[in-house]
Amino acid sequence: QVQLVESGGGLVQAGGSLRLSCAASGRTSSVSTMGWFRQAPGNQRDFVAAISWSGGRTVYADSVKGRFTISRDNAKNTVYLQMNSLKREDTAVYYCGADRRLGVLETGARYYDYWGQGTQVTVSS
């Protein structure tokens, strides 16, 4: 089993920045790709960004390209999401996910095996 704990959410004004963290524990050697997703009330869980085990490959949703950056520190078993130029439409609960499969960079939530409890991000105008 792998446990994921997100942190770093909060209330920020439009145009501001936040950095989310996702700390993994347990059998972390069993997971490879890490991803960030978000879910607004009444909506499905949408893909935000994903990063390969080495950090050499990343993929982003079109809505966040150029504003968000995903990174990871495997020595600390932590994945980050730097969010800049935040907009009201970025308001959501942000979830970290872990995929056990090697060599894939999935954008669908159904492919991820482990999830954190989420952290709320609220962007005010």
C-alpha positions in Angstrom: 0.0 0.0 0.0 1.0 3.6 -0.6 -0.3 6.6 1.4 -0.4 10.0 -0.2 -0.9 13.3 1.8 -1.4 16.6 0.0 -0.7 20.0 1.6 -0.3 23.6 0.6 -3.8 24.5 -0.4 -5.5 27.7 0.7 -7.2 30.9 -0.3 -5.4 33.1 -2.8 -6.3 36.1 -4.9 -6.5 35.8 -8.7 -3.0 36.2 -10.2 -1.4 34.8 -7.1 0.6 31.6 -6.6 0.5 28.5 -4.5 2.7 25.4 -4.3 1.1 22.1 -3.5 3.0 19.1 -2.1 2.2 15.4 -2.1 4.1 13.3 0.3 4.2 9.5 -0.3 4.8 6.8 2.2 4.6 3.1 2.4 5.6 1.0 -0.6 6.7 3.9 -2.6 9.0 1.8 -4.8 5.8 0.2 -6.2 4.6 3.4 -7.9 6.0 5.2 -10.9 4.0 8.1 -12.5 2.5 10.7 -10.2 -0.3 13.0 -11.2 -2.3 15.9 -10.0 -6.1 16.1 -10.5 -8.8 18.5 -9.4 -12.4 18.4 -8.7 -14.8 21.3 -8.4 -18.3 20.8 -6.8 -20.6 18.9 -9.1 -17.8 18.1 -11.6 -15.8 15.0 -12.3 -12.1 14.7 -11.3 -10.1 16.4 -14.0 -6.5 15.8 -15.0 -4.1 18.7 -14.3 -0.5 17.3 -14.7 1.5 14.2 -14.5 5.2 13.4 -14.2 7.2 10.2 -14.9 9.3 8.4 -12.2 12.5 10.1 -13.4 10.9 13.5 -13.8 12.1 13.6 -17.3 8.6 13.5 -18.8 5.7 15.7 -17.9 2.2 16.3 -19.4 -0.2 19.1 -18.6 -3.9 19.9 -19.2 -4.3 22.7 -21.8 -6.0 24.8 -19.2 -2.9 25.0 -17.0 0.0 24.9 -19.5 2.4 27.8 -19.0 1.0 28.5 -15.5 1.5 25.3 -13.5 4.7 23.2 -13.1 4.9 19.7 -11.8 8.1 18.3 -10.3 9.2 15.6 -7.9 12.0 14.8 -5.4 12.3 11.0 -5.2 14.7 11.3 -2.3 11.9 12.9 -0.3 9.1 10.9 -1.9 7.4 14.1 -2.7 5.7 15.6 -5.8 5.0 19.3 -6.2 2.6 21.4 -8.2 3.7 25.0 -8.5 0.7 27.1 -9.5 1.2 30.6 -10.8 -1.2 33.2 -12.3 -4.1 31.5 -10.6 -7.6 32.1 -11.9 -11.0 31.7 -10.3 -11.7 28.7 -12.5 -8.7 26.9 -10.8 -10.8 26.7 -7.6 -11.2 23.0 -6.7 -10.0 20.3 -4.4 -6.7 19.1 -5.7 -5.8 15.4 -5.5 -2.5 13.6 -5.9 -2.5 10.2 -7.5 0.0 7.4 -8.0 0.2 4.9 -10.8 1.9 1.6 -10.3 2.7 1.0 -14.0 6.1 1.8 -15.5 6.6 3.8 -18.6 3.2 5.3 -19.0 2.0 8.9 -18.4 -1.7 8.6 -18.1 -4.2 11.5 -18.0 -7.2 9.5 -16.9 -8.0 9.2 -13.3 -9.1 5.6 -13.7 -5.5 4.5 -14.3 -4.2 5.7 -10.9 -4.1 3.3 -8.1 -3.6 5.4 -5.0 -5.1 8.8 -4.0 -4.6 11.3 -1.3 -7.4 13.0 0.7 -7.2 16.3 -1.3 -6.4 19.9 -0.5 -8.7 22.8 -1.2 -7.6 25.6 -3.4 -9.8 28.7 -3.6 -9.0 31.6 -5.9 -10.9 34.8 -5.2 -11.3 37.7 -7.6 
